Amino acid sequence: MNIKMYGTKGCFYCEKARELLKRASLDYTYLEVIPKTEVPGPEKPPEGYIWREDFLREYPGVNGYPYILIDGKPIGALIELAKHLVKEGLVSARKD
């Protein structure tokens, strides 16, 4: 399973999604979305980051974070990720 998650610094829902993926023992690629003005100078963003402008060009309908793709298929945000993982039997919906 190839999981890619886009998020932003200090995002509560992004942290919860990361915790959920860890609970499911799943590896994933995390890219932090940053404005190009935050790191002036370089043509390419630093490793592990993506320019906000590039992200919005690639995913124009997205207006919040986290944004998660599994095997290239858009899953959505935290709630959609949780539903997907429960459906696949990778986590339990029970609150112990």
C-alpha positions as CSV (number, residue, x, y, z in Angstrom):
1,M,0.0,0.0,0.0
2,N,1.4,3.3,-1.1
3,I,0.2,6.2,1.2
4,K,1.0,9.8,0.6
5,M,-0.2,12.5,3.1
6,Y,0.0,16.2,2.6
7,G,-0.2,18.4,5.7
8,T,0.8,21.7,7.3
9,K,2.9,22.6,10.3
10,G,0.8,22.7,13.5
11,C,-2.2,21.0,12.0
12,F,-4.1,19.2,14.7
13,Y,-5.9,16.9,12.1
14,C,-2.7,16.1,10.4
15,E,-1.2,14.9,13.7
16,K,-4.3,12.8,14.3
17,A,-4.0,11.2,10.9
18,R,-0.3,10.4,11.5
19,E,-1.3,8.8,14.8
20,L,-3.9,6.8,13.0
21,L,-1.5,5.6,10.4
22,K,1.0,4.7,13.1
23,R,-1.7,2.8,15.0
24,A,-2.4,0.8,11.8
25,S,1.3,0.1,11.5
26,L,1.4,1.6,8.0
27,D,4.3,3.4,6.3
28,Y,3.5,6.6,4.5
29,T,5.2,9.5,2.8
30,Y,4.5,12.9,4.5
31,L,4.9,16.1,2.6
32,E,4.5,19.4,4.4
33,V,2.8,22.1,2.3
34,I,4.5,25.4,2.5
35,P,4.2,28.8,0.7
36,K,7.1,29.5,-1.7
37,T,7.8,32.7,0.2
38,E,8.6,30.7,3.4
39,V,11.9,29.5,1.9
40,P,13.0,32.2,-0.5
41,G,15.6,31.4,-3.1
42,P,15.6,27.8,-4.2
43,E,13.8,26.6,-7.3
44,K,12.8,23.4,-5.6
45,P,11.3,23.0,-2.1
46,P,13.5,21.3,0.5
47,E,13.2,17.5,0.9
48,G,9.9,16.5,2.5
49,Y,8.1,19.7,1.5
50,I,6.0,20.8,-1.5
51,W,5.2,24.4,-2.5
52,R,1.6,25.3,-1.7
53,E,1.3,26.7,-5.3
54,D,2.4,23.3,-6.8
55,F,0.1,21.4,-4.4
56,L,-2.9,23.6,-5.4
57,R,-2.1,23.2,-9.1
58,E,-2.0,19.4,-8.8
59,Y,-5.1,19.2,-6.5
60,P,-7.2,22.3,-7.3
61,G,-10.3,21.2,-5.3
62,V,-8.5,20.7,-2.0
63,N,-9.0,23.4,0.6
64,G,-7.8,21.7,3.8
65,Y,-5.4,19.4,5.4
66,P,-4.5,16.6,5.8
67,Y,-5.0,15.4,2.2
68,I,-4.4,11.7,1.8
69,L,-3.9,9.4,-1.2
70,I,-3.7,5.6,-1.1
71,D,-2.3,3.9,-4.1
72,G,-2.8,7.2,-6.0
73,K,-6.5,7.3,-5.2
74,P,-7.7,10.4,-3.3
75,I,-9.0,9.4,0.2
76,G,-9.6,12.8,1.6
77,A,-8.9,14.0,5.1
78,L,-8.8,12.5,8.6
79,I,-12.4,11.2,8.8
80,E,-12.2,9.6,5.4
81,L,-8.9,8.0,6.3
82,A,-10.4,6.6,9.5
83,K,-13.4,5.1,7.6
84,H,-11.1,3.6,5.0
85,L,-8.8,2.0,7.6
86,V,-11.8,0.6,9.6
87,K,-13.4,-0.8,6.3
88,E,-10.1,-2.5,5.4
89,G,-9.8,-4.0,8.9
90,L,-6.6,-2.1,9.7
91,V,-7.9,-0.4,12.8
92,S,-10.9,-0.9,15.1
93,A,-13.7,1.6,15.5
94,R,-13.8,0.6,19.2
95,K,-12.6,3.1,21.8
96,D,-10.8,1.1,24.4
